[in-house]
């Protein structure tokens, strides 16, 4: 598996402020020419670039290197980009931007449903791509700075609320002992709310945590997913007692 570009320049650039402090971008692209062009451009912008051409190596690199952002092609040898995104989204909130030559709307929807934060169709403007990367990284930083602190996942692998059990190690939710079929975004939304039990999270905060920055995501997306989630965990979805609406602000998880 190829985990670097030709030469020694893939992880360090003269333009970068420091090898140890530069933000890391994991680039997953099987087109050699495009991969080298993107890596060169990102390095000039001061990013440390980690690159690979296949899905299995991408998962391994992401787990080991903990990049700040992932640029992920869909059409990859072996494991495709959709599956890579699905696997990594269960483990991290790192922004994921999918790159693809496929223009079908259904592919874009699938990408967002499995956890992608943004979707860029080839050919694309390099200036626009860089702007989106900066916006995602800025949102991720603001989320870390503004959200209330929570215990790390390893400290509380199980979250129990009466008959509702969230297993973060297995990415599963059980209600009255029955396993719930939650979509990836529904699961992430529930975990985000449960981690901040009793605290009000605004729609903007929830968008930052679960979706990140993306032109296709608005506050109504949060409301729709909350509705779907209530239908699965609330005894009476029309009169919710677990996920409470705080009018004009957002939502609060009561447990």
DAWO-V966552 format. One record per helix or strand of 2 or more residues. SS is the DSSP state (hx for helix, st for strand). FROM is the first residue (numbers start at 0). TO is the last residue. If there is no record, write none. Layout:
ss=(SS	SS)
from=(FROM	FROM)
to=(TO	TO)
This chain:
ss=(st	hx	st	hx	st	hx	st	hx	st	hx	hx	st	st	st	st	hx	st	hx	hx	hx	st	st)
from=(23	31	47	54	68	80	94	104	117	125	152	157	163	171	177	183	199	202	218	236	242	249)
to=(27	43	51	64	72	88	99	112	120	145	154	160	166	174	178	194	201	210	232	238	245	252)
